[in-house]
């Protein structure tokens, strides 16, 4: 039983790092989703800003 407790305690740092990784990835994905939503709203509200007026400018 003592060995099992030691093995479980040895896994705690790995589980903590996994938790931080999941939180960070979730925050990045949510930020990206919000940024895309804001960009789509901006493009809808400002159609002149999305099309260049000078034909020599290409995107």
Buried (B, 14 or more C-beta within 10 A) or exposed (E): EEEEEEEEEEEEEEEEEEEEEEEEEEEEEEEEEEEEEEEEEEEEEEEEEEEEEEEEEEE
